[in-house]
Every structure is written in structure tokens, then in C-alpha cells.
């Protein structure tokens, strides 16, 4: 949003930038939060239906009461997670942001762009976001777009899993800070 309005930027670095409609991003995020990708068969279908009901209640109308009805209908499911409380700002914020489209801002960005994502981001759908932003920038005449997906990284660019079965402190993926610094330096030369 800011980059689309500023005339003084030299470049933009977007970390885990959403490039899908907010309602779609919320479905993706909430599905991962509930563990839907690890469910199978009827459980998966019921959980997806539940996610859709909650997100639609928040973004399209009905708010907490509509969502609570869906939660009550699924109260005995092992995958259920309580919805935010009636007074949680989520119920006010979601409908206010429902029509936000990131690509409408990206189309006005005319400076070089670096898009970085974590491969295992469970909050922002990586490939659809990346593809939509790149396509929007190209359609608007901005071909100076670089992207990088960091393997095994999450939304916050941390790697917390291990291959040896032992606990390891979360760590930054190799090359993450260097990629941004080197790219920014390359775009700043001569300015």
C-alpha cells in the first residue's frame, strides 16, 4: 500500500507478502491452524466446511453469532479449535478488510521488487501469492521482479524442524539476510 503511493522509493522487499484476496488467505491460514492438511476423508471435508463457515461469517457477514453456530455444530470434532470470543477485534476487523486486494496496490509499484517467502509458510499461500504479484507487476509494466523461496522456512523465516529427531532451536534459513542485503545493495548502486 505504501509502496504504491510513494514517489521516493528505490525498491521494495516484501517478506511473505500476500497476493491473494484476504478471505482466501484467511481460509488457507485457518485451515493450517486447525491441521486440515493432516486430516483425511470425512474429517478433512468437515473441517474444510467448518473453516469456510467461520471465515465467511467473519468476512461476509453474520459475525460471531454465525460462526458460533458453526462451532457448536462441530463441537465434538477432535480437530475443533475455539473461535475468537464475541468481543475479539477479529469480528470487527475482518469485514472492514474483506475487500482489500493486494494486487490493486502492486499494479502501481514501478520500482524493483524482491519477493521472499518461506516454503512451509502456513499463513500465506506462497505459490498463488507469488504468481499473482509477479503477474500483476508484469501486466503493469514492471519486469524488475526477483523472488526467492527459502526451503523448510515458515512464515517468519525460521526453520524449526530437524531431520535427526532431536530438538533444535529455530534457526534462520541459510542465505536469508544475505539475499535481502545483497539485492538491496545491487539496486542501490549509483543512487
N, C-alpha and C positions, 0 to 999 in steps of 0.2 A: 504494500500500500504506500509506504513512504517512498520507496524507490520510484514508483510510478509518478510521484508528484514532485520529485526533486530534480532540479536542473544542475546541481553541483556534484553529483556522484561520479566517481571514476569507475566503479564496478559494484557488483552485488554478489555476496556469498550467502547462499541460502542453505542452512543446515536443516534437513528433514522438512523441507517446505512442502506443504500440502498443495496438490494440484488437482484435487477432485472437489466436488461440492461438499460442503460441511456435513450434510446429512449422510452422504456416502462414507466420508471419513469417520464419522461417529459410529456408523454400523460396523465398519472394519475394526475400529478400536474396541468397541464394546464386545464384539464377538470374540476378540482375542482375550479380553479381560475375563470373560466367562469361560474361556478354554474351549470354545466351539471347535476349533481345528482338531482337537484331540478327541472329540466325541464321534460316535458312529451311529449310523442308521437313524432310527426314530428319535433318539436323544438329540442328534445333530439337527434334525428337522424341527423339533420342538424348540430347541434353544435358538435357532435362527429366527423362527417365528416370534419368539419372545423378544429377541433383540430388536427386530423390526417394529414390534408393537411399542416398545419403550421409546425407541428413537423417534418414531412417527408421533407419539404422544408429545414428546418434548419439542420437536421441530415443526410439526404441522398443526398442533392444537390438541387440547384436552388436558395437557399438562399432567400434574401429579395424579389426579383422580383417575385418568385414563390409564396411566402407567401402573398405578396401584392395583387396578382391576386385573391387568395382565400378570402382575406379580402374584396376586392372590390365586389366580388360576393355575399358576405353576409352582406354588409354594412347596410342594412335596418333591420337586425335582432335585436330584443331587447336585446339579450344576448351578442352581439358583444363587444369585448374589443380591442382597437387598438393594433397592433403588435409593437414590438420594432422598433425604427427608423432604416433607412438604415445603418447608421454608428454605431449602437449599437454593442458592442462586442459579443453579443449573436450569431450573424450570422457567426462570425469567430470561436468562441469557440465551438459551437455545432458540426460542422463536425470534429473538431480536437479531440473531446472526444467521438465521436459516437461509437467507437469500444471498449471503456473501459468496462470491465466486472469485477465487484467487486469480483465475486466468484473465478476468476482466482487468486486473491490475497489471499482470505480467505483460499483456499486449502493449502497454505503454512504456515498458522498460527498454531503453535503447542503448544501454551500456553493457559491457561484458558481464557475463553471469557464470558463476560456479555453483553447481548444484551438488551437494554431498548428502549421502544417505547411508544408513546402516542397513545391511542386508536383512537383518532379523527385526526390523522395526515393526512393532505390534500396534503402534498408534497411528502411523501414516502409511497408507498403501504405496510402497516405494515405486514399483514399475508404472502403475497408472499415473501417479503424480509426476514422475519424471517425464513420461511420454507426453502428458498433457501440457506441461510447462514448456518443454522443448518445442512441441508443435505450435503452441501459441506464440512463442518468441519468433520462430521461423516465419510464421504467417504474417507477423508484424514487421518483418524485415531484419530481425536481429539474429544473425548467424554466429555470433561470438558467444557460444554457449559450451561450457565444459561440464562434464558430470563425472562423478566417482561414487561407486557403491563400495562401502567397506565391508568385507566378509565378516560374518559372525557378530557384527555390531548391532546394538539395539538402537532405540530412538535417541538415546543420549550419547551415542557413540562410545559405548562401553561394551566390553566382552566379559561376560560373567560365567560362561560355561567352560568346562575343562574336558579334555579328552582322556584324562587319566583317572577319572572318578574321585579325585580329591578336591577339597575346597581350594579355590584360588581367589584372591581379591580381584574385583573387577578391574580391568585394565583398558587403556586406550588402544584402539587398533593401530598397528604399525602404519606410519605414514600419514595419519590423520592431521595432526597440527602442521606438519611439513607441507602437505598438499596445499592447505589454505595459505600458508605463509609464502611458499614459492609462487603460487599462482598470483596472489596479490602483488608480490614484487614484480612479477613479469608484466602485469597490467599497469603498474605504476611507473615503469621506466619512462623517462623523458617528460614526466609531469611535475 
